[in-house]
Amino acid sequence: MFYHGAEMEQFEYKDQGCDLFPSCLHCPLPRCRYDEARRQTAKVLRNKEMLHLHEIEGLKIEELAERFAVSKRTVYRIIR
């Protein structure tokens, strides 16, 4: 679930940190160590959806590239 504006202010956040640092809000790392895993998961889901739309629903390379805001070359790599 995503929260916006006023909703976010009412969200109770427990800063439990990670195995490296006890607090996210006081972490010295420039990027969260979990960010890369989240990005990879999102890419895998995007690629599966792209394959489904291409193979099952027949969307063309150009349509997929536009829908997912990627280059046609990226779509070609995913569907091969």
C-alpha positions, 0 to 999 in steps of 0.5 A, a space after each residue: 500500500 502506498 501512502 501520500 501526504 496527510 496519510 503518511 503523517 498518520 502512518 506509524 513507522 517503527 524504525 528497526 534498522 537492519 542487521 548493519 545499523 539499529 536505525 534507518 533514520 541514523 544510517 550512514 549509508 548513502 543508499 539502503 542496502 535493501 533498495 537493490 533487492 526491491 528494484 530487482 523484484 520490480 524488474 522481474 515482475 515487470 518482465 513477466 508482465 511484459 512477456 504475458 502481454 506479448 505472448 498471450 495478448 499479442 502486444 507489439 514491441 512498440 506498444 510494450 516499449 511505450 507502455 513500460 517506458 523502456 526502449 524497444 531494445 529492452 523489450 527485445 532482450 526481455 522477450 527473447 
